[in-house]
Amino acid sequence: MRGTIFAVILLIPGLALGATLEGQRTVVLSEAPADNTYLAGSKVEVRAPVPADLSAAGVNVALLAPIAGDVLLAGGTLDIEGGVAGDVRAAGGRIAISAPVKGDIAALGGVVIVSERASDVQIMGGTVRVTGGADGNVTIYGSDVYIAGEYQGNVTVSASDRVTVAEGAVIRGALRYNAPQEANIAESAVIEGGAVYTGAASYLPSKEEAARYALAGAGVFFLVKALAALVAAGLVVGLFPRLSERVVRETLGSRPRRFLMRTLLGFALLVATPLLLILLMVSFVGIGIALILLALYLLLIMLSYVYAALIVGAALLKALTKRTPATWKTAVVGMALLYVISLVPFIGNFVIFVLMLACAGALANIAYRFAWKREE
């Protein structure tokens, strides 16, 4: 229903041929136009009858004469004091309708006041006062909702604060509402179809619903995180194949003692770098260097995680095919396996941490050899 209200309000008719179109700072329509009328300005006043549809936008819009067609308004303060033969669609800060509307009303505003009769009424606002009655059904979403007058159909209210049914109000259909507290219904009010209080269920989910929402949210977060990691692994390895091959050789292709040395080097880098950053941050001169080192440190952690996945995938393929291809497909498969490993309590995270240390050490060794032009 809320989507229907917004759709009705935002449905702007196209400009018809022969329409009256005016736009300036202050617009006063003092002579009756011949066809559809479109007005825009800081202040808009309609003092002459309009024989067709009217669309107006402004900070202050006042309709002081009857409108023979539909009305579409948008602005800050909207006042309708002339009768409307068609529908009214309005969106603004404060909306006041004090003239009869033969058609339907759809309004969205901070304060909405409808003091004359209409057909169907749909309102979404903060403070809502409907006192003119309606020939059809009424649907209201608001904070503080006040109802008076005579209503031929059903009245449905969803309020975040309170609902008041005034003295002498008559509802031929049913009143169905939800709010944090039961409505204040006057003794003289007549509700022929009965009042149904549904509580505040729409605002506070039950424990079971909250648990389902939390589980669904965690599942979506895990899925998005996993897909992002798979894409990152495939991109890094696919864009830098030679570097990826060297990392695999530095880790899987080396003896156990060499692998241990790479792991210790990676541990030293990941532990010592934050301490160095803190020391550099103390001095004003070292802040720039610290920021550069911080960016490199974060990049090292990200690459270490990606290449840890590559190592897992390459190790699996080596066991199955005796080959260790460093391709993006290997990285994607390895990242999926890395997520499976992470599900094992304690041991899984420890294995991933060790692999990241080994990759960090391998990357540092490759960077050192590249900087000093030394080949294996």
Secondary structure as UniProt FT lines:
FT   HELIX           2..10
FT   TURN            17..18
FT   STRAND          20..23
FT   STRAND          26..29
FT   STRAND          37..46
FT   STRAND          54..63
FT   STRAND          71..80
FT   STRAND          88..97
FT   STRAND          105..114
FT   STRAND          121..130
FT   STRAND          138..147
FT   STRAND          150..151
FT   STRAND          155..165
FT   TURN            167..168
FT   STRAND          170..171
FT   STRAND          175..178
FT   STRAND          184..185
FT   TURN            187..188
FT   STRAND          190..191
FT   TURN            192..193
FT   STRAND          195..197
FT   TURN            199..203
FT   HELIX           207..239
FT   HELIX           241..251
FT   TURN            252..253
FT   HELIX           256..282
FT   HELIX           286..321
FT   HELIX           328..342
FT   TURN            345..346
FT   HELIX           347..371
FT   TURN            372..373
//
